Amino acid sequence: MKYVCLIYFDPQQVFNQSPESNAVLAEVGPYNDAIKASGHRVTGEALTLPNEAMTVRVRDGRMSATDGPFMETKEMLAGFILIEARDLNEAVQIAARDPFARMGAIDVRAVVDYSKPRPKLWIQWSTGVMGSGDRSTTSRVISAASDRMGRLSDSDESVTILLRARLLRRR
C-alpha cells in the first residue's frame, strides 16, 4: 500500500546552522538512500519556501491567486516522500526514522485507492461528549449533515469512514 509522508518544519530552525540542524540535514541523504534501497521509497521532493508559492481559489467561477499559503504557524509543508508499506504501522515506523521528524512533524496518510467504492459518511454516537442517550442533539447533527450530504443512516452497513460528531460543552 502507498503512503505519503508530508514533512513539516520551521525553516528558521532547520536552516539556522546549529549543530542539531546541521546533523539533521547531513542525515537526510543517507536516510533517503536507505529507504530507496529497502524498496520502500517510491518518490519524494522538497518544496520551495512559502514566499515563492501561490494559493489559488475558485469561488463562483472566479479565480483568485494570492502570494504564499495562509499560515498560522511557523511550521510549513517542506516536502513529501511517497513510500510503499505493508500497513499504516510500517509506514509510521519508516517516517519515524526520517531525520526531519526530530525537528518538525511528519503526517503519514494512505494514498486513496480509486478502484474501491467511495466512502459513505457515518456519524458515531459519542455519549462521552453528548451525554448518555442524548439522541435529540445527535439527530440535529445528522439532520444538518443529511441536508448537505444526502441521506444518512446510523445503521448503514457500507460505512468506510468514521466521523465523530462532537459537540462543545457549554461553559
DATA-V108695 format. One record per pair of residues at least 24 apart in sequence whose ideal C-beta (glycine too) atoms are under 10 Angstrom apart, sorted by the first residue. I is the first residue (numbers start at 1). J is the second residue. Records with the same first field share a line. If there is no record, write none. Layout:
I = J ; J
This chain:
1 = 83 ; 84 ; 85 ; 86 ; 87 ; 88 ; 90 ; 91 ; 110 ; 111 ; 113
2 = 42 ; 82 ; 83 ; 84 ; 85 ; 91 ; 109 ; 110 ; 111 ; 112 ; 113
3 = 40 ; 42 ; 81 ; 82 ; 83 ; 84 ; 85 ; 87 ; 88 ; 90 ; 91 ; 92 ; 94 ; 95 ; 108 ; 109 ; 110 ; 111
4 = 42 ; 43 ; 44 ; 80 ; 81 ; 82 ; 83 ; 91 ; 95 ; 107 ; 108 ; 109 ; 110 ; 111
5 = 35 ; 41 ; 44 ; 79 ; 80 ; 81 ; 82 ; 83 ; 85 ; 91 ; 92 ; 94 ; 95 ; 96 ; 98 ; 100 ; 101 ; 106 ; 107 ; 108 ; 109
6 = 77 ; 78 ; 79 ; 80 ; 81 ; 95 ; 105 ; 106 ; 107 ; 108 ; 109
7 = 44 ; 46 ; 47 ; 75 ; 76 ; 77 ; 78 ; 79 ; 80 ; 81 ; 95 ; 98 ; 99 ; 100 ; 101 ; 103 ; 104 ; 105 ; 106 ; 107
8 = 73 ; 75 ; 76 ; 77 ; 78 ; 79 ; 100 ; 101 ; 103 ; 104 ; 105 ; 106 ; 107
9 = 74 ; 75 ; 76 ; 77 ; 78 ; 79 ; 100 ; 101 ; 102 ; 103 ; 104 ; 105 ; 106
10 = 73 ; 74 ; 75 ; 76 ; 78 ; 103 ; 104
11 = 49 ; 50 ; 74 ; 75 ; 76 ; 78 ; 104
12 = 74
13 = 74 ; 75 ; 103 ; 104
14 = 78 ; 99 ; 100 ; 103 ; 104
15 = 49
18 = 103
20 = 102 ; 103
21 = 99 ; 102 ; 103
23 = 99 ; 102 ; 103
24 = 98 ; 99 ; 100 ; 101 ; 102 ; 103 ; 104
25 = 99 ; 100 ; 103
26 = 99
27 = 97 ; 98 ; 99 ; 100 ; 102
28 = 79 ; 98 ; 99 ; 100
29 = 99
30 = 99
31 = 81 ; 94 ; 97 ; 98 ; 99 ; 100 ; 101
32 = 81 ; 98 ; 99
34 = 94 ; 97
35 = 81 ; 83 ; 84 ; 94 ; 95 ; 97 ; 98
36 = 81 ; 83
38 = 83 ; 84 ; 94
39 = 83 ; 84
40 = 81 ; 82 ; 83 ; 84 ; 85 ; 86 ; 90 ; 91 ; 93 ; 94
41 = 81 ; 82 ; 83 ; 84 ; 94
42 = 81 ; 82 ; 83 ; 84 ; 111
43 = 80 ; 81 ; 82 ; 83
44 = 79 ; 80 ; 81 ; 82 ; 83 ; 98
45 = 79 ; 80 ; 81 ; 82
46 = 78 ; 79 ; 80 ; 81
47 = 76 ; 77 ; 78 ; 79 ; 80
48 = 78 ; 79
49 = 76 ; 78
50 = 76 ; 77 ; 78
51 = 76
53 = 77
74 = 104
75 = 103 ; 104 ; 105
76 = 104
77 = 104 ; 107
78 = 104
80 = 106 ; 107 ; 109
81 = 106 ; 108
82 = 111
83 = 108 ; 111
84 = 111
85 = 110
116 = 160
117 = 158 ; 160
118 = 160 ; 161
119 = 158 ; 159 ; 160 ; 161 ; 162 ; 163
120 = 149 ; 150 ; 152 ; 153 ; 156 ; 157 ; 158 ; 159 ; 160 ; 161
121 = 145 ; 146 ; 148 ; 149 ; 150 ; 152 ; 156 ; 159 ; 160 ; 161 ; 162 ; 163
122 = 152 ; 153 ; 154 ; 155 ; 156 ; 157 ; 158 ; 159 ; 160 ; 161 ; 162 ; 163 ; 164 ; 165
123 = 152 ; 153 ; 154 ; 159 ; 162 ; 163 ; 164 ; 165
124 = 154 ; 159 ; 162 ; 163 ; 164 ; 165 ; 166
125 = 154 ; 164 ; 165
126 = 164 ; 165 ; 166 ; 167
128 = 166
129 = 164 ; 165 ; 166 ; 167 ; 168 ; 169
130 = 165 ; 166 ; 167 ; 169
131 = 167 ; 169
134 = 167
137 = 165 ; 167
138 = 165 ; 167
140 = 165 ; 167
141 = 165 ; 166 ; 167
